[in-house]
Amino acid sequence: MRMFFIFIFKIIIKILYKPKIMFTNKELQGKKLKSPCVIIANHTHLFDPILIETVLHGKMTAVVAKDWYEKKSVHWILKLAKCIPCDRYNLDTEWFLLAKRAIDEGKSIIIFPEGRCNPDGRISDFKSGYAFLARTYKIPVLCIGINGVFSVLHRTRMIIDVPEKVERTKGIPSSVDLEQKNEYFKQKVIVLKNRALKETMENEEPTPGDIISVNRGRYRHFGIYIGDNQVIHFAAEPAKEIDPKTAVVKQTSLEAFLRGDPLEIQKPLKRKCFSPKATIRRAKSQLGEMKGQYRLAWNNCEHFAIWCKYGVKKSKQVKKISTYVLMGCCIAIFVLHWLTKFIFC
């Protein structure tokens, strides 16, 4: 029964998030993990452990926060998956013993060293417990980079590295060696995550001051790229991005802006524009402003981005929709006129 539920859940995750998996070494693709290892990744969503189990082959379990493990709404599924609870706020050694038992059973251990979810795609400081576990039991560390945030029916990309052994460096204190290893693996995960993000950009690299956009299906969302993987845009929360009541000018990571969709750099308009520095300065001047002022027809995210770059408020999307509406009205009037003529003549 346990395996059946997990199998069904994996299928649902695969359909919803359509993961695209890349390997730094293609020889590992499709192969089963032969021996236990510690699997680490950046943490962007509650479903990260299930996603990793879905794309990797082999026996594994995940270390989860004890406060989440004890929540009634998710406890049953975490218990069913035989996850290992860990108290992230107090000194906890029990998880270490449970992890050792799982390793002896031939299972790999999934750990998220940040100790929390970062939905905006940023990477927090790593805790070194995973490195201590790998070093103590002489098992390798497998790094995974996930490209930012989850969004239903939007492709999630992951890059999987090769397992790497953790050996004690002689001549330096154990704690110092552990922190050095921790920082090394953190940088490795950051590099993998950024590579996964570049795959999302489809070979388009924005430069500071560019107007960038992403297709959301029913509409296209716009923002100003300001460098260092940061974007300023006019939007609400991801679930209700164009909610007029809560939309505000804000700065987020590029991952949070893209939400797994391909990036597009907007072509310049045929008019005088501000320099990249001035464009960014204008965008930053509006941070936290315009709350509750979002209007689809005359003050949307595209109006904001065009204003930052060109000093005027324009929207090709609104113009296109207006044209279609006008054409529809003309056709409707013509049809009504024809029907009236046909019926009464």
C-alpha positions as CSV (number, residue, x, y, z in Angstrom):
1,M,0.0,0.0,0.0
2,R,2.8,2.4,0.9
3,M,4.6,1.9,-2.4
4,F,1.3,2.3,-4.3
5,F,0.6,5.7,-2.7
6,I,4.1,6.9,-3.3
7,F,4.0,5.7,-6.9
8,I,0.7,7.6,-7.6
9,F,2.1,10.7,-5.9
10,K,5.2,10.6,-8.0
11,I,3.1,10.4,-11.2
12,I,1.1,13.5,-10.0
13,I,4.3,15.4,-9.3
14,K,5.7,14.5,-12.7
15,I,2.5,15.7,-14.5
16,L,2.2,18.9,-12.5
17,Y,5.9,20.1,-12.7
18,K,7.2,18.3,-15.8
19,P,10.8,18.1,-14.5
20,K,13.6,18.3,-17.0
21,I,16.6,16.5,-15.7
22,M,20.2,17.2,-16.7
23,F,23.4,15.5,-15.6
24,T,26.9,16.9,-15.4
25,N,28.0,13.4,-16.4
26,K,25.7,11.8,-18.9
27,E,26.9,8.3,-18.0
28,L,24.8,8.6,-14.8
29,Q,21.6,9.3,-16.7
30,G,19.0,6.5,-16.1
31,K,21.3,4.6,-13.8
32,K,20.4,3.5,-10.3
33,L,22.3,4.7,-7.3
34,K,24.5,1.7,-6.5
35,S,25.3,2.6,-2.9
36,P,24.0,5.0,-0.3
37,C,24.9,8.7,-0.5
38,V,23.9,12.0,1.0
39,I,21.8,14.0,-1.5
40,I,21.7,17.7,-1.0
41,A,19.9,20.5,-2.9
42,N,18.6,24.0,-2.6
43,H,15.1,24.0,-1.1
44,T,12.3,25.9,-3.0
45,H,9.2,23.9,-2.3
46,L,7.5,21.3,0.0
47,F,7.6,18.8,-2.9
48,D,11.3,19.0,-3.4
49,P,12.0,15.6,-1.7
50,I,9.3,13.8,-3.8
51,L,10.6,15.4,-7.0
52,I,14.2,14.2,-6.2
53,E,12.8,10.7,-5.5
54,T,10.9,10.8,-8.7
55,V,13.9,11.6,-10.9
56,L,16.6,9.5,-9.2
57,H,16.6,5.7,-9.1
58,G,17.3,3.9,-5.9
59,K,16.2,3.5,-2.3
60,M,16.1,6.8,-0.4
61,T,14.5,8.8,2.4
62,A,14.4,12.4,3.4
63,V,15.2,14.4,6.5
64,V,12.3,16.8,7.2
65,A,11.7,19.5,9.8
66,K,10.2,18.0,13.0
67,D,7.6,20.8,13.2
68,W,6.4,19.9,9.7
69,Y,6.5,16.2,10.4
70,E,4.1,16.7,13.4
71,K,1.6,18.7,11.4
72,K,-1.6,16.7,11.1
73,S,-2.2,17.7,7.5
74,V,1.1,16.2,6.2
75,H,2.1,13.8,9.0
76,W,0.5,10.8,7.3
77,I,2.3,11.2,4.0
78,L,5.6,11.9,5.7
79,K,5.2,8.9,7.9
80,L,4.2,6.8,4.9
81,A,7.3,7.9,3.1
82,K,9.4,7.0,6.2
83,C,10.9,10.5,6.4
84,I,13.3,11.3,9.3
85,P,12.2,14.1,11.5
86,C,14.8,16.6,12.7
87,D,14.4,19.4,15.3
88,R,15.9,22.4,13.4
89,Y,15.7,24.7,16.4
90,N,17.3,22.6,19.1
91,L,20.3,20.2,19.4
92,D,19.0,17.0,18.0
93,T,21.0,13.7,17.6
94,E,18.1,11.3,17.1
95,W,17.8,12.1,13.4
96,F,21.5,11.2,13.0
97,L,20.9,7.7,14.5
98,L,17.8,7.2,12.3
99,A,19.8,8.3,9.2
100,K,22.5,5.8,10.2
101,R,19.9,3.0,10.3
102,A,18.6,4.0,6.9
103,I,22.1,4.0,5.5
104,D,22.7,0.5,6.9
105,E,19.5,-0.5,5.0
106,G,21.1,0.7,1.8
107,K,19.1,4.0,1.5
108,S,20.4,7.4,0.4
109,I,19.5,10.4,2.6
110,I,18.0,13.5,1.1
111,I,18.9,16.6,3.1
112,F,18.2,20.3,2.5
113,P,21.1,22.1,4.3
114,E,19.3,25.5,4.3
115,G,16.8,24.0,6.9
116,R,13.9,25.9,5.3
117,C,12.1,26.6,2.0
118,N,13.1,29.7,0.0
119,P,10.2,30.2,-2.4
120,D,12.0,33.2,-4.1
121,G,14.8,30.9,-5.2
122,R,17.6,32.5,-3.1
123,I,20.0,30.2,-1.2
124,S,20.4,30.6,2.5
125,D,23.4,29.6,4.7
126,F,24.0,25.8,4.8
127,K,24.0,23.8,8.0
128,S,26.9,21.3,8.1
129,G,25.0,18.3,9.5
130,Y,24.9,16.6,6.1
131,A,28.7,16.9,5.7
132,F,29.3,15.5,9.2
133,L,27.0,12.5,8.3
134,A,28.8,11.9,5.1
135,R,32.2,12.2,6.6
136,T,31.4,10.0,9.6
137,Y,29.9,7.1,7.6
138,K,32.2,7.5,4.6
139,I,29.5,8.0,2.0
140,P,29.6,10.5,-0.9
141,V,27.6,13.7,-1.3
142,L,25.5,14.1,-4.4
143,C,24.7,17.8,-5.2
144,I,21.6,18.9,-7.1
145,G,20.6,22.4,-8.4
146,I,16.9,23.2,-8.8
147,N,16.1,26.2,-10.9
148,G,14.2,28.5,-8.6
149,V,10.5,28.1,-7.8
150,F,7.7,25.6,-8.4
151,S,4.7,26.6,-10.5
152,V,2.0,24.2,-11.5
153,L,2.2,23.1,-15.2
154,H,5.5,25.0,-15.6
155,R,8.6,23.0,-16.2
156,T,11.1,22.6,-13.4
157,R,14.7,22.0,-14.3
158,M,17.3,20.2,-12.2
159,I,21.0,19.6,-12.7
160,I,22.5,16.5,-11.0
161,D,26.2,16.3,-10.3
162,V,28.4,13.3,-9.7
163,P,28.7,11.9,-6.1
164,E,31.8,13.2,-4.3
165,K,33.5,11.7,-1.3
166,V,34.0,13.7,1.9
167,E,37.4,13.0,3.5
168,R,38.9,14.5,6.6
169,T,41.7,17.0,5.8
170,K,44.7,16.3,8.1
171,G,46.4,19.1,10.0
172,I,43.3,21.3,10.7
173,P,40.6,21.1,13.4
174,S,37.6,18.9,12.7
175,S,35.1,21.8,13.0
176,V,37.1,24.0,10.7
177,D,37.4,21.2,8.1
178,L,33.7,20.6,8.3
179,E,32.9,24.3,7.7
180,Q,35.2,24.3,4.7
181,K,33.5,21.3,3.3
182,N,30.1,22.8,4.0
183,E,31.0,26.1,2.1
184,Y,32.5,24.0,-0.8
185,F,29.3,22.1,-1.3
186,K,27.2,25.2,-0.9
187,Q,29.1,26.9,-3.8
188,K,28.7,23.7,-5.8
189,V,24.9,23.8,-5.4
190,I,24.8,27.5,-6.3
191,V,26.7,26.8,-9.5
192,L,24.4,24.0,-10.4
193,K,21.3,26.1,-9.7
194,N,22.6,28.9,-11.8
195,R,23.3,26.5,-14.7
196,A,19.7,25.2,-14.4
197,L,18.5,28.8,-14.5
198,K,20.5,29.6,-17.7
199,E,18.7,26.6,-19.3
200,T,15.4,28.4,-18.5
201,M,16.7,31.5,-20.3
202,E,17.0,29.6,-23.6
203,N,20.4,31.2,-24.3
204,E,19.2,34.7,-23.7
205,E,21.3,36.6,-21.1
206,P,19.7,39.9,-20.0
207,T,21.9,42.9,-19.2
208,P,21.1,45.5,-16.4
209,G,18.4,47.9,-17.6
210,D,16.8,45.5,-20.1
211,I,13.0,45.1,-20.2
212,I,12.4,41.3,-19.8
213,S,9.2,39.3,-20.0
214,V,7.8,35.9,-19.5
215,N,4.8,34.2,-21.0
216,R,2.2,33.3,-18.4
217,G,-0.2,31.8,-20.9
218,R,-3.1,34.2,-20.8
219,Y,-0.8,37.2,-20.6
220,R,2.9,38.2,-20.7
221,H,4.5,39.5,-17.5
222,F,7.1,42.3,-17.7
223,G,9.9,43.6,-15.5
224,I,13.2,45.5,-15.4
225,Y,16.4,43.4,-15.0
226,I,18.7,45.2,-12.6
227,G,21.6,42.7,-12.5
228,D,22.8,40.1,-10.0
229,N,19.8,37.9,-10.9
230,Q,17.3,40.5,-9.6
231,V,14.2,42.0,-11.2
232,I,11.9,44.9,-10.3
233,H,8.4,44.4,-11.5
234,F,4.8,45.4,-10.7
235,A,2.9,42.4,-9.4
236,A,1.1,40.7,-6.5
237,E,1.8,37.3,-5.1
238,P,2.6,34.5,-7.5
239,A,-0.8,32.8,-7.1
240,K,-2.6,36.1,-8.0
241,E,0.1,38.0,-9.9
242,I,-2.3,40.6,-11.4
243,D,-4.5,41.1,-8.3
244,P,-5.3,44.9,-8.4
245,K,-5.7,45.1,-4.6
246,T,-2.3,43.6,-3.6
247,A,0.0,44.4,-6.6
248,V,3.0,46.5,-5.8
249,V,6.3,47.4,-7.3
250,K,8.8,44.9,-5.8
251,Q,12.2,43.4,-6.2
252,T,12.5,39.6,-6.5
253,S,15.0,37.1,-7.8
254,L,15.1,36.2,-11.5
255,E,13.9,32.7,-10.6
256,A,10.9,34.0,-8.8
257,F,10.1,36.2,-11.8
258,L,10.4,33.4,-14.4
259,R,8.8,30.6,-12.3
260,G,10.3,28.1,-14.6
261,D,9.2,29.7,-17.9
262,P,11.5,30.9,-20.7
263,L,12.8,34.4,-20.5
264,E,12.4,36.9,-23.4
265,I,14.3,40.2,-23.8
266,Q,12.1,42.8,-25.3
267,K,13.2,44.5,-28.5
268,P,13.8,48.3,-28.2
269,L,11.1,50.7,-29.2
270,K,11.7,53.2,-31.9
271,R,12.0,56.2,-29.5
272,K,14.5,57.8,-27.2
273,C,15.2,55.8,-24.1
274,F,17.0,56.3,-20.7
275,S,20.4,54.8,-20.1
276,P,20.6,51.4,-18.3
277,K,21.6,53.2,-15.0
278,A,18.8,55.7,-15.3
279,T,16.3,52.9,-16.1
280,I,17.3,51.0,-13.0
281,R,17.2,54.2,-10.9
282,R,13.7,55.0,-12.1
283,A,12.6,51.4,-11.3
284,K,14.1,51.5,-7.8
285,S,12.5,54.8,-7.1
286,Q,9.1,53.1,-7.3
287,L,9.9,50.1,-5.0
288,G,7.0,49.6,-2.5
289,E,4.9,52.2,-4.4
290,M,1.6,51.9,-6.4
291,K,0.0,49.4,-4.1
292,G,-3.6,48.9,-5.1
293,Q,-3.2,51.0,-8.3
294,Y,-2.8,48.1,-10.7
295,R,-5.2,48.6,-13.7
296,L,-5.1,46.1,-16.5
297,A,-6.0,48.7,-19.2
298,W,-3.8,51.6,-18.2
299,N,-1.5,50.8,-15.4
300,N,-0.2,47.2,-15.6
301,C,3.3,45.6,-15.4
302,E,4.1,46.4,-19.1
303,H,3.1,50.1,-18.6
304,F,5.5,50.2,-15.6
305,A,8.4,48.6,-17.4
306,I,8.0,50.9,-20.5
307,W,7.8,53.9,-18.2
308,C,11.1,53.0,-16.5
309,K,12.9,52.7,-19.9
310,Y,11.1,55.3,-22.1
311,G,9.3,57.6,-19.7
312,V,5.9,56.9,-21.2
313,K,3.2,54.4,-20.3
314,K,2.4,52.0,-23.2
315,S,1.3,48.4,-23.5
316,K,1.4,46.4,-26.7
317,Q,-0.8,43.7,-25.0
318,V,-3.6,46.2,-24.2
319,K,-3.3,47.7,-27.8
320,K,-3.6,44.2,-29.3
321,I,-6.6,43.3,-27.1
322,S,-8.3,46.6,-27.9
323,T,-7.8,45.9,-31.6
324,Y,-9.3,42.5,-31.3
325,V,-12.3,43.9,-29.3
326,L,-12.8,46.6,-31.9
327,M,-12.7,44.1,-34.7
328,G,-15.1,41.8,-32.8
329,C,-17.6,44.7,-32.3
330,C,-17.4,45.6,-36.0
331,I,-18.1,42.0,-37.0
332,A,-21.0,41.8,-34.5
333,I,-22.5,45.1,-35.8
334,F,-22.2,43.8,-39.4
335,V,-23.8,40.4,-38.5
336,L,-26.6,42.1,-36.6
337,H,-27.2,44.5,-39.5
338,W,-27.3,41.6,-41.9
339,L,-29.7,39.6,-39.8
340,T,-32.0,42.6,-39.3
341,K,-32.1,43.2,-43.0
342,F,-32.7,39.4,-43.7
343,I,-35.5,39.1,-41.1
344,F,-37.4,42.3,-41.8
345,C,-37.0,42.6,-45.6
